[in-house]
Amino acid sequence: MTTPAKVELVRAVEGEFGVGAALAALELPRATWYYRRQHPDPYAERHARLRPPLERIACQHPEYGYRRTTTELRERLGETINQKVVRRLHQCWDLPLVRRTTPPRPSALRQVIVAAGAQANRVAELEDIGPLEVLYTDFTELVHAAGKAYLMALVDHASKVVPGWAVSAHADTELALRAWTGAKHWLRRAGWPVEGIIVHHDRDSVYTGYGWTGQLMLRDHARLSYALGGCGDNPEMESFHSRFKNENRSLLLDAASLAELERIVGQRIAYYNRRRRHSALGNQAPLAYLAGLKSRR
């Protein structure tokens, strides 16, 4: 669930349950709630007048990126528009910005996923998910002092533990496989099986590519599950990204290099696994929760 959606939900139920309880249930930081109350109009709404001309440009010139679109928009409106505004609005409205007029033919695997329909989402079929049976994953962008980078972490459904993660300047197959390799090593050291584990993510080209699918399905005998509705079908991962970046924002922003960012992420994920308490786990840390389960076996 997106932050604006959470804010609207808190507004709808605050009279019945109180702000504190609603914020805790949705894991929405109090600072974010008060900021949104003082600045109620989302970014896209403040620039709503630009949507019609931007949509027309996208339809007439589908090969344009945000730079050429900005020039076209300035000429049509006769005013100065910042490139950063256009780029952000493209993302907000998911405008059809394609680099070629004819889209490439989808891969054979992507065609199979589309043909499978709802069955491609294996997680949706499960009623009871045990520890380390389902891992969620996705890429997220991290902003730091030297620029931008990407984090890919794998998060367990039941225990919330992060068995594997990786940071890189690019959200590509190499990053994904490094994160998966870390998760495999962690699982084997901890005595949990890799074979048969379900990894759930969206239909990003990395996750439908042969590098990723060949490694997980053919070599490691894991099973893949696809979120058919994008991040909306992967709310656990979206929630993890939101918490991780909000709680560690100042530390991440201070990282002076990619290596420094990677060190900080490693420290914070170690804290997340070993010490951060989760209300869903009875206020235990993920590793403490898993240790309790093993002792009862």
TASUL-V579015 format. One record per backbone hydrogen bond with DSSP energy under -1.0 kcal/mol. NH is the residue of the N-H (numbers start at 1). CO is the residue of the C=O. If there is no record, write none. Layout:
# TASUL-V579015
{{NH;CO} {NH;CO}}
This chain:
# TASUL-V579015
{{6;2} {7;3} {8;4} {9;5} {10;6} {11;7} {12;8} {13;9} {14;10} {17;13} {18;14} {22;18} {23;19} {24;20} {25;21} {26;22} {28;23} {33;29} {34;30} {35;31} {36;32} {37;33} {38;34} {39;35} {46;42} {48;45} {50;47} {51;48} {54;50} {55;51} {56;52} {57;53} {58;54} {59;55} {60;56} {61;57} {64;61} {69;65} {70;66} {71;67} {72;68} {73;69} {74;70} {75;71} {76;72} {77;73} {78;74} {86;82} {87;83} {88;84} {89;85} {90;86} {91;87} {92;88} {93;89} {95;90} {97;95} {98;62} {98;96} {111;107} {112;108} {113;109} {114;110} {115;111} {116;112} {119;116} {120;117} {121;118} {122;120} {125;122} {126;123} {133;130} {135;198} {136;155} {137;200} {140;151} {142;149} {144;147} {145;255} {147;144} {149;142} {150;168} {151;140} {152;166} {154;164} {155;136} {156;161} {157;134} {166;152} {168;150} {172;170} {176;172} {177;173} {178;174} {179;175} {180;176} {181;177} {182;178} {183;179} {184;180} {185;181} {186;182} {187;183} {188;184} {189;185} {190;186} {192;187} {196;221} {197;194} {198;133} {199;223} {200;135} {201;225} {208;204} {213;209} {214;210} {215;211} {216;212} {217;213} {219;214} {220;215} {222;216} {223;197} {225;199} {226;120} {227;201} {232;229} {233;230} {234;231} {238;234} {239;235} {240;236} {241;237} {242;238} {243;239} {244;240} {245;241} {246;242} {247;243} {248;244} {252;248} {253;249} {254;250} {255;252} {261;257} {262;258} {263;259} {264;260} {265;261} {266;262} {267;263} {268;264} {269;265} {270;266} {271;267} {272;268} {273;269} {274;270} {275;271} {276;271} {278;284} {281;278} {282;279} {283;278} {287;273} {289;285} {290;286} {291;287} {292;288} {293;289} {294;290} {295;291} {297;294}}
